[in-house]
Amino acid sequence: MRILFTGGGTGGHIYPILAVTEELKKLSIEKNIEMDLRYFGAPGIFRRFLEENDIRVSKILSAKLRRYFDPRNFTDILIFLPLSIIQALWKVFLFMPDVLFSKGGPSSLPIVLASKFYRVPIIIHDSDSVMGLSNRLAMRYASRIAVSFNSTAQGEKVALVGEPIRNSLISGDILDSQTAKRIFGFNPEKPLILVIGGSQGAVKINDFMLEIAEELIKDYSVLHQTGINNFNEVKNELNMVLKNHSEEEKKRYKIVSYFEKDLKDAYAASDVVVRRASSGAIFETAIFGKPLILIPLPKEVAGEHQISNAYEYAKTGAAIVIEEPNLKPNIFLTQLKKIFSEPEKIAQMSEAAKKFSKPQAAKIIAEEILKLGSPKIS
């Protein structure tokens, strides 16, 4: 079976593809199906991850469709989009997949259009509570549409499945909190705050955490993913901020550039998680049942989808939302103390997170891909 993937160029697009790939590989063994997996699009820095998972990558031009006025819209729509459609028509013809799985985002629409032209069955997945523009344009061509949030689960072809999370992240034994804290070198009795700014970090969150680092280490331990490109700068600034503190106090704040193989242990160690409000961040944290403080990207930076994601998830009782204009030390620290001062609140938030999580999302999508790609397979 020839299976084609496309979608964006961020972790929010690529990681769900990898999650679905893991499940497809399991099904290929169970059903004795040989699979040829390809990705057409603009993978950016995530190309390596696709190739490491046996997905052959073929790059096409990326044309970003913006909902706001930007001079680049003219060049993207009038030049890059037609060129990328021509590229897509040629590449899809040469591969001629049995089915396409699209995650949306820049570069995905030309692949969807080319696949529709050749009558290839299409399944798309949208992660956010507000559907992305590429997927909104592509959904009319799709045979199946999978979504993560209830707010977008409307229509005959649409199914609420959740966000595909890599099975390798949640499978196997998960350490108890105290053991995980010891592995990272923390006092197992102190509450641990896990800060993750995203696969590429978040400068605003990094700067804010450094601003309150001295206050945090009085009562908590902190494990902070800075992003690879930001690590050295944060390291130098943290050394300056904590220069007058004892070595014991300095050990309460640890930074890493990027969690790869030890992310599962970081979740296990944490008591509260601080993150952006991407769908992947929310569903990933929910699977581990961790209370969440969400700091969504502002509307002017990323549109309204992160803000919408944050408030829809907060309705479950599993998260607190602090928008960037309100990201002040007194507000953040007050919310943090409120969570930890009420043990029953942590338990309630944890339970709400687990109820919201949908760990079978990747498997459901993988099974649907097989059904669409080969109706004879049951």
N, C-alpha and C positions, 0 to 999 in steps of 0.2 A: 504494500500500500504506500502510495506517495502522499505525504502529508506536508502541507505548506503552512508556515507561520509568518505573520507580519505584525508590526505594531511598534510605534514610537521609537524611543531611543533612551528611555529612562528606566530605572529599576522598577518603577510602577508598571511598565509595560513588559519588561523582559522577565522578571521573576515569576509572574503568573505563567508565562510560556514555559519556563523551566519546570514549574510545578506540574503542569499538564503533561509535559514530556516524561517526567518520572512515572506518572500513572500509565501513559501509553506504552512505555517499555515493559511495565508489569503485564499489561494486557497482551502485548505481543508474544510474551512467553506463554501465558495461559492459553491463548487461542492459536498459537503457532502461526503468527503473522509476521512476515518480514516487512520491515518499515524503512522507507527512505525519507528522512526528515530534513527539510530545508527551511531557511529563513530568508525572505526577501525584504529589504527595508534599510533603515539607517540605525544600526545597533549602537553606534557611538562606542563608549568605553566598555560596553557589555558584550562585545563581539567574542571575547575570550570565553566567557561563561557559556555562550551558546555552543561554541566549538568544542568545549570540554564535555558537553552533554550530547555529542555526536550529531549536532545539527549543522549542516553545511550552510555557510552564510554567503549571500550574494547581495552586494550593496546597490541601492538605487538612490537617485536624487531625492532629497526631502523637501517638500513644499509645505510650509506651515500655514494652516488656515486660522487666522486670528479673528476673534469676534469684535475687536476694537480697531479703531483707525491706526494704521501704521504704514508708512511709505513702502516698507518691505512687502506689504500685501500685493502691490502691483507687480513686482518682479516675481514673487512666488507664484501668483495665480496665472500671470500672463506668460511667464517663461519656464519656471521650474516645474510647475504642475503638468503642462503638456509634455515636456521632455520626460518626466518621470512616468507618465502614462505610456508613452512609446516604449520606454525601457521595460515597464511592467508587462506590456503585451508580448514583447519578445521573450522575456525570461520565463513568463508563465507558459507560453507556447512550447518552449524547449523542455520544460519540466513536466508540464501537463499533470498537475496534481489531481488526486482523487477527491481531496477536500481541502479547504482553506480555513484556518483558525486565525482570526484577526483580533488584536487587542486595541485597535484604534490608535490615535495619535498621528503625528507627522509621518508621512511616507506610507501609511497604511491604505489610504483611499485609492491610489492608483492600482495597487495589487487587488483590492476588492473589485474595482471596475474591470480589470483585465480578467479576473476569474469569472465574473458574471458573464463577460463577453463569450468565454469559452464554456459556459454552462457548468462551471465547477461549483458544487455545493459549498455554501459559506456559512460558518458559524462565527458570530462575533461576541465578544465579552466586553462589557463596560464596567469599570470598577467603582465609579463615583455615584453619588446621590443625584448629581446633575450630569446627564449624559454629555460626553464630549462631542464637539462639532463633527469630527471625522466619522464617529459612529452614528451620529444623527443623520448624516448624509448617506452612510453605508447601509443603514438598517433596512431600507426598502429592498435591498438586493440579497439580504440574508435569509437563509432557510431557518435558522435558529438564532435567538438572541438571549444570551445569559447576562444577568446583572447581579450586582452585589447588594444593593439597597432596595428596600421595599418601595421607595418613592419613584423608582424607575421601572418597577415591575408591572408594566401595563401593556396589554396587547396579546393577541393570540399566540404569536411566535415567541413571546418573552417568558423566561423562567427565572425565578429568584433562586440562585445557587450559592451566592456568597463569593468571596475572593479566593482564587486558588493559591494555597500556601504550600511551599515545598515540603514534601513528606519527610525529607531528610532532616528538616528542622524540628519536626515534632515527633518523629518515630524513635523507638528505642527507649531506654531508661532516661528519665528526667530526674536530676539531682534534687534533693531537698534543699531548702533555702540556706540553711546554716552551712551545709557542706559546700555549696556553690560559693558562698561568701568567703569561706576559708581558702578556696582555690584561687580566688582573685586577691587574697591577702587582706581581707577586711575582717573586722571584729564581727563575729556571727550574731552578736546580741544587738548591734546597732541597726536601725532601719536603713535600707539602701535605696537610693534614688538612681534609676537608670535613665540616662539622657541620650537620645538618639536623634540626631538632626537629619537623618536620611542617608542614602548611600553616598552622597557627595557632601554631606555635612550641611550645616545651616549657620551662617555667620552670625545672624541676629541672635540665635539661641546660644551659640558659643559665647558671644560677648556678654549676654545677660547672665549666663551661669558664672562667668568669671567675676562679674560685678557683685554677685551675692555669695561667692565661694567661701569667704570668711565666716559669713553667717551660717551657711549650710553645715560646715564641718563641726560646728558647736554641738549639733544634735544628730547629724546624719553622716552616712558614708555616701559617696557619689562615684558612679562609674559612668564615664562620659565618652561617647563616640563623637569625635570632632570632625570626621571627614578626612580623607587622605591629604588633600591639598591644604587643609587648615591646621594640620597637626603641629608642625613646628612652631607656628605663630602662637597657637594656644598654649603650647608647652612653655614657651618663653614668658608669656604673660602670666601664666599660672605661677611660675617660679617667682615672679616679681610680686604677685599678690600675696603669696604665702611665705615670703622670705623671712618674716619675723616670727613665724610659728615653729613649734617644735617638730621634730621628725615624725613623731607619733601622729600629730595633727595633719601633717602633710600627706601621710599615708591614707588618710580618710578620703582624699580626692584623687582618683586615678583617671587618666585619659588613655584612650586607644584611638588609633587612626580609623580603623574599620573592623567591625566584627565579621569574621568569615566563618570559621569552623567552631568558634566558641560563643556564638550568639545565643544558642540554646541555654548554655550555662549562665550567661548574663541575665536572661529572662528569669531563670530559676532563682538566681540570687536576689533579684529585685523585689522590693515591696511596693514601689510606685514607679511608673514609667512616664517620662516626659518626652513628647514627640510632636512632629508635625501631624497634620490630619489627612494624609493620603489614605486611600482605602487600604493599601497594603499594610501600612503602619497600624491601622485600627484593627483589622482582622488578625494580623499576626500577634498583636498584643492580647487580643481577646481570647485566642486559643490557649494562651498561658494563664488566663484568668487574672490579669494584673490590672489594678486601678490605673487610670490614665489621666494625665493632665495634657490636654491638647492645645497646641499653639498653631492654629492654621495660618497658612500663607495669606497675606492680605489680598483682597479682591483685585487691586491694581497690579499685582505681580502675577497671579495665577488664575484670575477669574474667580468665580464664586464657589467652585466645587469643593475646595478644602473647608471653607466656612460652613457650607451646607452639610458636608460629611460630619464635621465636628458636632454640630447641633443635633443632627439626626441620631448620632451615636449617643450623645449625652442624654437624650430622652430615655434611654434604657436604664440610666442610673449608674453606668459603668465609668463615666468620665466627667471631668470638669473642663470647661472651655475658657481659655484666656486669650482673647484676641490681642494682636501685637500692640495696638494703641493702649491697651490696659496692662501690658506686660511691665509692671512696676514691682520693685522688690517687696514692698509692703503687701501688695495684693497677692503675689505668688506665695510668699512665706506664710501669709494668713491662711490661704487655701491648703497649703501643705500641712500646717499644724492642725487644721480642722480635720483633715483625713486621719492623721495619726493619733489625734486625741480621742477618737471614737473607734475602738477596735471593731465594733459591730458595723460601722460604716465601711471599713475596709472589706469585711466579709461580704457585705451586701453588694459592693462594687465588683468584687471578684466573681460572685455568683451571677451577677447581671452580665458580665463580660463572657463568661462561659456559655450562658444561654444564647447570647448573640452570635457566638462563633459558629462557623459552618466548615468543619474540617474535611468534609467529603466533597467540597466544591471541585477540586482538581479531578477527582475520580469521575464525578458526574459528567464533567465536560469531556474528558477523555473517552468515556463510553459513548457519548453523543457523536463525537468525531468519527468513531468507528462505524456507528450506524449510518451516518451521512455518507461516509466515504465508501462503504460497501454494505448496501442494504441486506445482502445475503448473510452477513455476520450477525449473530444474535447475542 
